[in-house]
Amino acid sequence: MTYTCPVCGKTFCSKHFETWWNPKTFNYESGSWSLATYCSDHFDKWWDPNKFSWRKASWRLAHCCPDYFDIWWDENKYDWEEGSDDLAKYCSDHFDKWWDKSKFNWEEGSRELAQYCSKYFDKWWNQLSFNWYDASWALAQYCYMHFDKWWNVDSFNWDQSSSLAQYCSQYFDIWWNPKRYDWLFSSAALAKYCSQYFDIWWDENKFDWDASWALAKYCSKQFLKWWNPDKYNAKYI
Ligand SMILES: [Zn+2]
């Protein structure tokens, strides 16, 4: 069944919602997703927790109807598997009402927790549950102010090394690890964001000389320390 607006012909038209909406015949099984997505302005008129398809559209409530959170929230009906990341992203203002560390999908939602719920860090942080593999960079970028609490040299995904150089340079002394650092993809970030620690990290055998341009641009003061005509690569300058 489609729900076409008799005025303008759009389906699930929010502007002329009253003209096509009929709660008696509406098929919530197939239409919940679209209601939440396109008709959030009329939430009060269509909301029915017993008919709404929580399985198909929970995450659209979090995404499109965060203003009505207090009305629709039900921790037992919400689909945590699909919608944990949307809760963290769109309903962070209601964090205290929905947070449940055993229900939250850490695999899918760790990045969003770090990105959108950093001010509740002390409430959600759990180093055993956090998805370090995917979201280490988000800790570095959005939760640098809590660095002391989350930093773990063995758990951090060093493939995301450049995020440390870029966002946690003030903690350089703590995280710097020349054996773990991803020189291949993150040499430029060292030169760009950690030039003040040049003497500590510089290693001409480890540095990726494809990032020579970054040395030239950001470490010109240390020119005499790194200049090596045999290694210098002018290709990206
Ligand atoms: Zn219309």
Residues whose N, C-alpha, C, O or C-beta is under 5 A from the ligand:
A	BS01	ZN	C5 V7 C8 G9 C13 K15 H16
